[in-house]
Amino acid sequence: MERKLTKLVLLLTVCALLANGVVWAQAVSEARGIIKDNEGNPLQGVQIVFRNTASDQAVYETRTNKKGRFYIDNLLYYQNQEGRWLVTVEFDGYVATSLEFNSRTQVRLVDKFTKNLGPGVQIPPLNIRPLGEAELNFVMTPEDQ
């Protein structure tokens, strides 16, 4: 019985050390927001793509639901990666004209701004740090306006 208990404790210790190493090696973040048209109506089916500036393999895509909301979790980081993301928003016949951005970690506000966008203006790289969360709210206007 004592031998089984010793093996169990040893196994739990190894599992804890492995899990701790994985947590230190990579960390995740999340992003959410709402995309509306210039009249305040939610847009369904808008494609949002997040790309990490440090890795071409860190690409995450989602679409808005019928309330214009989106959510992406598990934005993955590895040690020594930047917490900067390139975001693109695509919807046929519309262009992003405004971005409201809030990013925070568990302990502090990292970045907060509102930016007017226009045709051909790219969304600046956004700070979404490991173990952080970001809120991105977009206003999109029809291209013909």
TIKOLLUM-517508 format. One line per 2 residues: number of its first residue (from 1); their letters; for each residue x, y, z of C-alpha. Coordinates in nm, 3 decimals. Layout:
<recs>
NUM	a	X/Y/Z ~ ... .
</recs>
This chain:
<recs>
1	me	0.000/0.000/0.000 ~ 0.281/0.238/0.091 .
3	rk	0.453/0.162/-0.239 ~ 0.139/0.250/-0.439 .
5	lt	0.103/0.576/-0.248 ~ 0.465/0.664/-0.322 .
7	kl	0.413/0.597/-0.694 ~ 0.096/0.806/-0.694 .
9	vl	0.270/1.101/-0.527 ~ 0.560/1.072/-0.771 .
11	ll	0.321/1.062/-1.068 ~ 0.130/1.367/-0.943 .
13	tv	0.455/1.556/-0.890 ~ 0.572/1.483/-1.245 .
15	ca	0.234/1.587/-1.386 ~ 0.244/1.913/-1.189 .
17	ll	0.595/1.992/-1.312 ~ 0.501/1.920/-1.673 .
19	an	0.187/2.131/-1.647 ~ 0.384/2.416/-1.490 .
21	gv	0.638/2.402/-1.776 ~ 0.360/2.418/-2.035 .
23	vw	0.203/2.717/-1.863 ~ 0.534/2.901/-1.863 .
25	aq	0.607/2.808/-2.224 ~ 0.280/2.935/-2.365 .
27	av	0.002/3.164/-2.259 ~ -0.332/3.247/-2.413 .
29	se	-0.546/3.556/-2.448 ~ -0.895/3.635/-2.570 .
31	ar	-1.061/3.898/-2.784 ~ -1.426/3.991/-2.823 .
33	gi	-1.633/4.272/-2.960 ~ -1.928/4.396/-3.160 .
35	ik	-1.938/4.506/-3.523 ~ -2.217/4.742/-3.631 .
37	dn	-2.300/4.943/-3.938 ~ -2.296/5.325/-3.937 .
39	eg	-2.663/5.328/-3.829 ~ -2.596/5.113/-3.521 .
41	np	-2.734/4.785/-3.658 ~ -2.534/4.467/-3.589 .
43	lq	-2.369/4.302/-3.890 ~ -2.387/3.924/-3.914 .
45	gv	-2.117/3.722/-4.091 ~ -1.832/3.975/-4.076 .
47	qi	-1.498/3.793/-4.093 ~ -1.234/3.890/-3.835 .
49	vf	-0.876/3.762/-3.868 ~ -0.606/3.793/-3.600 .
51	rn	-0.240/3.742/-3.699 ~ 0.047/3.754/-3.452 .
53	ta	0.324/3.983/-3.574 ~ 0.591/3.738/-3.453 .
55	sd	0.460/3.422/-3.621 ~ 0.293/3.347/-3.953 .
57	qa	0.145/3.032/-3.798 ~ -0.053/3.219/-3.532 .
59	vy	-0.364/3.303/-3.739 ~ -0.714/3.297/-3.591 .
61	et	-1.040/3.359/-3.777 ~ -1.403/3.395/-3.673 .
63	rt	-1.729/3.550/-3.792 ~ -1.985/3.763/-3.612 .
65	nk	-2.315/3.612/-3.498 ~ -2.660/3.758/-3.566 .
67	kg	-2.607/4.017/-3.290 ~ -2.283/4.134/-3.451 .
69	rf	-2.073/3.982/-3.171 ~ -1.752/3.782/-3.204 .
71	yi	-1.530/3.599/-2.960 ~ -1.189/3.438/-3.003 .
73	dn	-1.018/3.259/-2.719 ~ -0.688/3.078/-2.706 .
75	ll	-0.486/3.344/-2.887 ~ -0.168/3.148/-2.826 .
77	yy	0.174/3.284/-2.734 ~ 0.507/3.119/-2.687 .
79	qn	0.791/3.255/-2.478 ~ 0.964/3.563/-2.622 .
81	qe	0.680/3.644/-2.862 ~ 0.543/3.993/-2.892 .
83	gr	0.192/4.066/-2.777 ~ 0.107/4.248/-3.101 .
85	wl	-0.164/4.139/-3.341 ~ -0.262/4.250/-3.690 .
87	vt	-0.640/4.248/-3.725 ~ -0.838/4.256/-4.048 .
89	ve	-1.214/4.294/-4.078 ~ -1.384/4.195/-4.403 .
91	fd	-1.747/4.222/-4.514 ~ -1.865/4.253/-4.875 .
93	gy	-1.969/4.607/-4.961 ~ -1.849/4.757/-4.631 .
95	va	-1.532/4.919/-4.501 ~ -1.429/4.966/-4.137 .
97	ts	-1.454/5.335/-4.044 ~ -1.408/5.331/-3.667 .
99	le	-1.237/5.116/-3.403 ~ -1.275/5.135/-3.027 .
101	fn	-1.007/4.924/-2.857 ~ -0.948/4.828/-2.491 .
103	sr	-0.683/4.577/-2.388 ~ -0.600/4.473/-2.036 .
105	tq	-0.417/4.210/-1.841 ~ -0.522/4.083/-1.502 .
107	vr	-0.338/4.367/-1.331 ~ -0.349/4.671/-1.558 .
109	lv	-0.485/4.845/-1.865 ~ -0.242/4.789/-2.152 .
111	dk	-0.389/4.998/-2.430 ~ -0.706/5.199/-2.491 .
113	ft	-0.793/5.415/-2.790 ~ -1.055/5.508/-3.046 .
115	kn	-0.942/5.546/-3.406 ~ -1.126/5.668/-3.713 .
117	lg	-1.045/5.458/-4.015 ~ -1.109/5.525/-4.380 .
119	pg	-1.074/5.352/-4.713 ~ -0.722/5.214/-4.745 .
121	vq	-0.634/5.290/-4.381 ~ -0.506/4.981/-4.204 .
123	ip	-0.588/4.891/-3.848 ~ -0.269/4.952/-3.647 .
125	pl	-0.104/4.655/-3.471 ~ -0.289/4.594/-3.146 .
127	ni	-0.142/4.506/-2.806 ~ -0.308/4.195/-2.669 .
129	rp	-0.073/4.059/-2.406 ~ -0.041/3.702/-2.281 .
131	lg	-0.316/3.613/-2.033 ~ -0.495/3.933/-2.133 .
133	ea	-0.825/4.022/-2.287 ~ -0.919/4.273/-2.550 .
135	el	-1.242/4.434/-2.660 ~ -1.267/4.557/-3.020 .
137	nf	-1.577/4.737/-3.138 ~ -1.599/4.832/-3.505 .
139	vm	-1.828/5.057/-3.706 ~ -1.852/4.968/-4.074 .
141	tp	-1.989/5.191/-4.348 ~ -2.108/5.089/-4.695 .
143	ed	-1.837/5.147/-4.956 ~ -2.063/5.371/-5.166 .
145	q	-2.098/5.618/-4.879 .
</recs>
